[in-house]
Amino acid sequence: MQKTTAAAPHNLIMENRKAMRISGVKDIDSFSESRIVLSTVMGELVIKGDDLHIGELDAQSGDLSMTGCITSIVYSRHSVMDGPMKKLFR
């Protein structure tokens, strides 16, 4: 019998490219008004845009809400902190 583990759900709900709710967020790696880098249960998520603001993060449930003009949403297998930058922040 194979043991299965229930992963936290991961959902993105974007409204008119101006507001987004995300579930399954583990950590905020970095943020600015033009870029937000999140660690999620499905990998690293990079959100780019203009005037980006994090409204609320519930650390216990992993729910995040944000606003701004969203221009790009990209998942990455590798963290932007991998490589030389990772060694600096050890």
N, C-alpha and C positions, 0 to 999 in steps of 0.2 A: 504494500500500500504506500502510495506516494504522499508525502506531507506537503501541504500547500499553505502558503502564508498569504493573508489578505493584505494587499498593498493599499495605501491610502489613495482615494480617488484623485484624479487630476483632470480638471476642467478649465477651459478658457471661455469666458463669455465677453465678447466685445460688442459695444453699442456705438454704432456710427463712427468708429475709429477715434472716439473721444473719451471713452471710459471702458475699463476692463476689470473684470473680477476673475481671480485665479485661485483655484484650490490645489492642494498638494504641494504648497511651497514649504521647503525646509529651511531656507536661509536667504537673506539678501546679501549677495556678494559685494555689489557696488551699485551706486546710483548717482545720477546727475540729472539735470534738466533735459539732457539729450539721449541718455542711455541708462537702462536699468538691467542689471545682471542678477538673475535669480537661480538658486539651486532648488530644483523640484524633484519629485519622486520619479519623474520621467527623464531627468538629465538637466543640464544647464539650459536656461532660457534667457536669451538676450532680446530686449525690447528697445527699439530705437524710435525717436520721434523728437518733437519739440514741446517745451513747457511741460515735461512729464513730472507728475507729483504722486507720491505714494500717500493714499488717504488713510488706509488702515491695514494693519497686519495682526491677525490673531495667531500668535505663535503656537498655541495649543492645537488649534484645528488646522492651521496651515492655509487659512484664507487671507487673500490680499486683495485690496481694491486700489485702483489707480486712475488718474485722469491725465489728459494731455492729448496732443495730436500724434497718434500712433502711425508710424510709417513702415515699421518692419518688426516681425516676430520670427526669431530663428532659434531652433534647438541645436545644441552642439553636444557631441559625445565627450569632448575635452573641455576642461575649464579654461577660461582666459587667464587664470592664475597658474596654469601649468608652465613649465619651462623655466626661464631665468627669473621671472617674477616670483615664482613659488619659493625659490631659494632665498630671496630677499626677505620674505615675510615669515620665515620659519621661527 
